[in-house]
Amino acid sequence: MEATSTSTDTMRLSFNDWEHTKSVTLAFSTEASVAEAIDEARSELALPGDVLYQALHGERQLDGLTTLRDTGLRSDSEIDLMPDVKAG
């Protein structure tokens, strides 16, 4: 029988700024969205709030609307926050 996860499941993620000069490790519910995790990490890292950020796990950009559970990340994964620069 396959075990099911509950909304109380948590995962720890390490976040770095794009220059790898700041880092923070935070715990989140696996039901939190990637966007929620980005927002909390941005605040904890004291990154400018007037900039949109994307989360990168290795070379993979994470979709902000996806729950952390659905990203396939493991606890203790490392995420880089990069300014979301759009060519105009």
C-alpha positions as CSV (number, residue, x, y, z in Angstrom):
1,M,0.0,0.0,0.0
2,E,1.4,3.4,-0.9
3,A,1.8,6.0,1.9
4,T,0.0,9.2,1.3
5,S,1.3,12.6,2.4
6,T,-0.6,15.0,4.5
7,S,-0.7,18.8,4.5
8,T,1.5,18.7,7.6
9,D,4.5,17.4,5.7
10,T,7.4,19.9,5.6
11,M,10.6,20.3,3.6
12,R,13.6,22.3,4.3
13,L,15.0,24.3,1.3
14,S,18.2,26.3,1.1
15,F,18.0,29.6,-0.9
16,N,20.8,31.6,-2.4
17,D,20.8,35.0,-4.0
18,W,22.1,35.1,-7.6
19,E,25.6,36.0,-6.5
20,H,25.7,33.4,-3.8
21,T,26.7,36.0,-1.2
22,K,23.5,35.4,0.9
23,S,21.8,32.2,1.9
24,V,19.0,31.0,4.1
25,T,17.5,27.7,4.9
26,L,13.7,27.7,5.6
27,A,11.1,25.0,6.3
28,F,7.8,25.0,4.3
29,S,4.7,22.9,4.0
30,T,4.9,20.7,1.0
31,E,1.5,22.3,0.0
32,A,3.1,25.8,-0.2
33,S,3.6,27.2,-3.7
34,V,6.9,27.9,-5.2
35,A,5.8,31.6,-5.3
36,E,5.2,31.6,-1.6
37,A,8.6,30.1,-0.9
38,I,10.2,32.6,-3.2
39,D,8.5,35.5,-1.4
40,E,9.5,34.3,2.1
41,A,13.1,33.6,1.0
42,R,13.3,37.0,-0.7
43,S,12.2,38.6,2.5
44,E,14.6,36.6,4.7
45,L,17.5,37.4,2.3
46,A,16.6,41.1,2.4
47,L,16.4,41.2,-1.4
48,P,14.7,44.1,-3.0
49,G,10.9,43.7,-3.0
50,D,10.3,45.7,-6.1
51,V,11.9,43.0,-8.3
52,L,10.3,39.7,-9.4
53,Y,12.4,36.6,-8.8
54,Q,12.5,33.2,-10.4
55,A,13.6,30.1,-8.6
56,L,16.2,27.8,-10.2
57,H,17.1,24.3,-9.1
58,G,20.2,23.6,-11.1
59,E,19.3,24.7,-14.6
60,R,15.6,24.1,-14.1
61,Q,13.3,27.0,-13.6
62,L,10.5,26.2,-11.1
63,D,6.9,27.3,-11.9
64,G,5.6,29.7,-9.2
65,L,2.1,28.2,-9.3
66,T,3.4,24.6,-8.5
67,T,3.3,23.3,-5.0
68,L,6.6,22.3,-3.5
69,R,5.4,18.7,-3.4
70,D,4.7,18.7,-7.1
71,T,8.1,20.1,-8.0
72,G,9.8,16.8,-7.2
73,L,12.3,18.6,-5.0
74,R,13.7,16.8,-1.9
75,S,14.2,18.3,1.5
76,D,17.5,20.1,1.7
77,S,17.5,21.0,-2.0
78,E,19.3,24.2,-3.0
79,I,17.4,26.9,-4.9
80,D,18.9,30.0,-6.5
81,L,16.8,33.2,-6.7
82,M,17.5,35.1,-9.8
83,P,15.9,38.5,-10.9
84,D,13.3,37.8,-13.5
85,V,14.6,39.9,-16.3
86,K,12.3,40.2,-19.4
87,A,13.7,41.5,-22.6
88,G,11.7,44.4,-23.8
